[in-house]
């Protein structure tokens, strides 16, 4: 039961029990000049959620909402590991992804036509190391919006769900616990249903995912009720605003004109339909600009363009809901034409092109030694590494636009991460395949669901590179049209259906099960029963796409590209690492300089050697083996006498390892003095007789040919 506490300082706080800990929302302690600021406390995690609203910006023709998640290294008691930069700067990819995670369920809850400036920032001030702070940050962002008085139809809450080996769901797991789970699922929802889903999974079934969605939706409700309680306690004043509505007269004119033009002849494959729509737009502009001078038409052209787009969306929905016809004439479960090819780039270690309708993705895989893995330094991660990296690029020309090239934006980072998660579950371990792997998707053409094309093309390119993935992965985007109580599910969502529809649901997986999910709603929540039906329909779509992919390449190549570095591995006793490195690195530097082989050493004793020269590779491995070899009872060694004693001699048989050669074991006859036979520096062949429980070695020369 939530409780409301008000102090003499007018600090207002509400609390409730949530998943085993107390969740508290507090206002009026900090952020006095913000539109709204909320301190959210959960365990030792504290997140500041700030929402700042402003007037309409007349220079913008869209809703200028920005939602950011800020990592603060001090929140985890850390200083950045960068040698040169200690201040937090550009957000890490992880922070960008969590910012997107928060943004996606909040944005659809503002009314269409709302154009007031709005900024939301969730800053992690203290981080309990027992769990990730993203769900708390989402509550902070939503709670702040709830008390701005803006027309935000919240609240929203989120939960990250894990699935253990016993088939039990749990939340607020540590990163280490999540790494050992079969499922990493983040669900955001409202009181009425699910708004957003993001997941990585180890080939989990549709039924398990459906049960996890039910679990999450049920368990976010306390956080939703608490936000409502806070709003009741605060009683924010409703913000005055005006919705920017399309020009009703223009909209009526355009719809009337289009009703005669948009005949069934427009239900054609997208290359033809897209060209017909382009020509129709030009015809519309020509008709309604007639009789107007250039300045007059420039002032109202945007209204006609917006009305044209909205009328097209209505026509798409009408065709699907009333006639059961998709814009390109496909059936609801039908996938666009598919094709693919591999090995098209001769110098790349692996390459592919995957084409689905007008959407096309090229993927290039590069293999390198493990030392090329990306170091991860974030608030949550210390000394982490990303061995597998998927990068996604989609320039403006892929949608027929002139757009300045620049660094990857939030969309590119998000799409690349989704494709990366899709393949992570099937990658071989470091021990099986000791390579760093970079997969780059270059989108060549866009017409819906490029992230799924990136998944399919990367799966093919990995197999072409000889990466022994456990199973090939395919992906499909699903759409939805909601009409009252009726739901129309579409397989292989295209652009026009996405713009006109109510859901974008991407599913990737193998024959065995799901490996990744991403779902965004445009309506205010969706029942889990509809999502389960969508998952099952997506399974059929994935299977059809996978069948086409396997016709091109069905298993990984037996060997890697001749242009890729060859890597051999050697496991040594971790205590021997110092012998390989040497004082100040002198030993390993000598090995690499004389052989040209790249050597990487892991703390667990795994050593990898990378070279394209087999002889040099063998030389380096033999060298390291000599430095790290463990003594073996019964084996004969070529040793050096390092010390003479009255009772015998000490002989060095391996680097850093000496054994005791007793005077009785030097010769077949009885000796009076050791120096009758041996002197320091002598080279002798000895046999290891025994190793006692203290690790001391006993040697003999008797019976050993010198």
SULSULCOR-V134626 format. One line per field, one symbol per residue. ss: DSSP state (H for helix, E for strand, L for the rest). phi: phi as a letter, one per 40 degrees, with the letter a starting at -180 (. if undefined). burial: b if it has 16 or more other ideal C-beta (glycine too) atoms within 10 Angstrom, else e. A space follows every 10 residues. Layout:
BEGIN
ss=???
phi=???
burial=???
END
This chain:
BEGIN
ss=LLEEEELLLL LEEEEEEELL EEEEEEELLL LLLLLEEEEE EELLEEEEEE EEEEEELLLL LLLLEEEEEE LLHHHHLLLL LLLLLLLLLL LLHHHHHHHH HHHHHHHLLE LLLLLEEEEE EEEEEELLLL LLLHHHHHHH HHHHHHLLLL LELLLLEEEE EEELLLLLEE ELLLHHHHHL LLEEEEEEEL LLLEEEEEEE EEEELHHHHH HHHHHHHHHL HHHHHHHHHH HHHHLLLLLL LLLLLLLHHH HHHHHHHHHH HLLHHHLLLH HHHHHHHHHH HHHHHHHHHL LLLHHHHHHH HHHHHHHHHH HHHHHHHHHH HHHLLLLLLL LLLLLLLEEE EELLLLLLLE EEEEEELLEE EEEEEEEELH HHLEEELLLL LLLEEELEEE EEELLHHHHL LLLLLLLLLH HHHHHHHHHH HHHHLLLLLL LLLLLEEEEE EEEEELLLLH HHHHHHHHHH HHHHLLLLLL LLLEEEEEEE EEELLEEEEE ELLLHHHHHH LLEEEEEEEL LLLEEEEEEE ELLLLELHHH HHHHHHHHHH HHHHHHHHHH HHLLLLLLLL LLLLLEEEEE ELLHHHHHHH HLHHHHHHHH HHHHHLLEEE ELLLLEEEEE ELLHHHHHHH HHHHHHHHLL LLLLLEEEEE EEEEELLEEE EEEELLEEEE EEHHHLLLLL LLLHHHLLLL LLEEEEEEEE ELLLLLEEEE LLLLLL
phi=.cbbbbcccg cbbbbacafg bcbbbbbgcb gcbccaabcb bagccbbcbb bbbacccccb bacccbbbbb cbdccbgbbd cccbbbccbd dcdcccccdc dcccccdccc ccgcbccabb bbbccabccc accccccccc ccccccbcgc cbcccbabac bbbcccgbca bfcccccccc ccabbbbbab ccicbabaab abfcccccdc ccccdccccc cdcccccccc ccccfccccc abcccccccc dcccccccdc cccccccbdc dccccccccc cccccccccc gbcccccccb dccccccccc cccccccccc ccbgbcdcgc cdccccdbaa abfcbcccca aabbbbgcca bbbbbbbadc cccccbbbdc bbfcbbcbbb bbbaccccbg bcaccacccc cccccccccc cccdcbcccd ccacbcbbbb cbcbabahfc cccccccccc cccccgcccc acbbaabbba bbbgcbbbcb cgcbdccccc cbabbbbbib ccicbaaabb bbccgbcccc ccccccccdc ccccccdccc ccabacdcac dcccccbbba bbcdccddcc cgcggccccc ccccbgccbb bcccgcbbbb abbdcccccc ccccdccbcc cbdgccbcbb cbabbccibb bcbadgbbbc bcdcbcaccc bcbcccbbad gccbbbbcca bcccgcbbba bcgbcc
burial=ebeeeeeeee ebbbbbebbe bebbbbbbbe beebbbbbbb bbbebbbbbb bbbeebeeee eebebebbbb bebebbebee eeeeeeeeee bbbbbbbbbb bbbbbbbbbb eeebbbebbb bbbbbbbbee bbbbbbbbbb bbbbbbbbbb ebebbbbbbb bbbeeeeebe bbbeeeebee bbbbbbbbbb bebbbbbbbb bbbbebebbb bbbbbbbebb ebbbbbbbbb bebbeeeeee beebebeeeb bebbbebbee ebeeebbeeb eebbeebeeb eeebeeebbe eeeeeeeeee eebbbbbbbb bbeebbbebb eeeebbbbeb ebeebbebeb ebbebeebbb bbbbbbbbbb bbbbbbbbbb ebbeebebbb beeeebbbbb bbbbbeebee eeeeeeebee ebbbbbbbbb bbbbbbbeeb eebbbbbbbb bbbbbbbbbb bbbbbbbbbb bbbbbbbbbe bbbbbbbbbb bbeeeebbbb bbbbbbbbeb bbbbbbbbbb eebbbbbbbb bbebbbebeb bbbbbebbbe bbebbbebbb ebbeebbeeb beebbbbbbb ebeeebbebb beeeeebbee beeebebbbb bbeebbbbbb beeeeebebb bebbeebbbe eeeeeebebe beeeeeebbb bebbeebbbb bebebbeeee eeebeebbee eeebebbbbe eeeeeebbbb beeeee
END
